[in-house]
């Protein structure tokens, strides 16, 4: 196989925050509902917050910097190892930040 792959990854730390919740759960929170009503329906009484799809998900997570490197298509099976080597060579790995998460893989001709 000829060509290259552009791999995008991020460093994952123990202290990273990652929470996923439904839109319904978010709207059930009184503080959130009050803030939304106060911002978008100020002075209006007897209103409800409704959604068509209660299963819509909202993710709250730590913002991470993304890193990229290019490899040959033949190295596809070793992408995680190569990403770890790239992070180590860039001195991105720290005490509590020792894992790699692949974010995107794109093939170039």
Secondary structure, DSSP 4 states (H G I P E B T S, - for coil): --SEEEEEEEEE-TT--EEEEEHHHHHHSHHHHHHHHHHHSTT--S-----S-TT-EEEEE-----EEEEEEGGGGGGHHHHHHHHHHHTT--BTTB-EEEEEEEEEE-
